[in-house]
Structure formats: structure tokens, C-alpha cells
Amino acid sequence: MASGLSRCGSIAVDGASVYWTEMGDDNSLGSLKKVPIEGGDPVILASDQGIPFGITLDVGSVYWTTAKPGAIVKIGKNGGPAAVLASGLFLPAGITASAGAVFWMSGRADPARPNDDPGISEVMKIPSGGGMPSTVASLQVGPDNLTPFSMTSDATNVYWTSDPNNMVPAMNGTVTTIALTGSKPLTLAAGQPRPGGIAVDDTSVYWTNIESGTVMKVAK
């Protein structure tokens, strides 16, 4: 459907188009693009983006994360001006939209840690029309903990994979869920060999394990 792209990040689809992020390289900034689902020429929705990665959709808009600067950005599916919903974030990664809000994972700097180690990872949300961000859950990151990676949602919950950091054995990854309104996180699967992408349907949660090359499933 498209070729000659620059370090593709994440992908999303609706009934009309396929959308993706391109992270760029040493010589160019990243971009957000789409192509008709039946094929055709790619369309640039947003350019000059600083390492865009995660992407999600709702009925009328596309949302994505950028790492430099750390931000959550929104644009209409047919283009137009892009709006920054949240800024000043520490390496936001997974993102999802549900129930009129946008959820994402990002770090919160800890002065006792190096600049590239967030110390705390947070599940954050903001109304899809804009407003004040709020914290759904705070998760410690450290030698015995995990760094959230990919995210998805349904009408009631957010789900994410947590990837072991360099100080944790690769078999210690988890799949976790929390209510959209916030609650205590629930671990759905533990002992996973570096879980990556995640998806849900009406009854189950599915994810990939990078180290073992497997696709897994668990009941919600």
C-alpha cells in the first residue's frame, strides 16, 4: 500500500483509510500519513513531527505521540491544523482513545535517576476535545519493575503491555488492565517474554511476545 517510508512507527485503520506514523531519521523529521484502504497515493496529514510513534483514532480524529518534544497531538482525519492536547511529557509511547478521552503512557522524571530513566510511568488521560490531563495510574519503574510499552482500550478498560527494562529478565513482562475511570491495575498475564503489541475484542486480550516469537490470548 505504501513504500519508501522513513522508519515507520505505529499503524491504525478505520473503514476508509490506513494511518501510520513515520519517525524520520538523522536528516528529516517525522510525519503522520494515511492511504485509502483500497489503495492509492499516501497523504501527509502532519509533517515536521519530532519522533512520532503511537497512534490511535476515534470517529473524526487521529491522535499520536511525539517523543521530542514529548506531546500528544490531534488532527482531523481529513487534515487541517494540528492541535497539541498535552505537552512537556517524558517519552510518551502507547496511546488509545475511548469514551471521549485519550489515554497514553509516559514517564515522570525522578531526580534520583539518570535523565533517560523516568523512574515512574503513568497512565494519563485527557478529554479528546482538550482540557487538563489527569493521572489514571502511577507505576514504579525500577530494577524489579517494568516499563509500559503498547496500549489499547475498549468501552470500559485500558490494556497495556509492560516490557522488562535492562535490569529485569526478559521473561518478566506483563499484560495489565485498569478501568477507564481509574482503579487498582489488574495483571492479566505475568512471566511474558518481552510483550509488545496488544489488541482486544469483545471477550479476549491478544498480544505478541518479542523474545519467544508468539501471539498470546487471555480472557478479559
Protein Blocks (a to p, Z undefined) as FASTA:
>chain_A
ZZhiahiabddddfkbccdddebjfkbccddddddfkbpadddfbghiehiabdcddfkb
ccdddfbdcddddddfkgpjdddfbghiahiabdcdeehiacdddddddfkbcfklgoia
cdddddfkbpadddfbdcdddfklccdfbdcddfkbccddddddfkbcfklgccddddfk
opadddfbghiahiabddddfkbccdddfklopacdddZZ
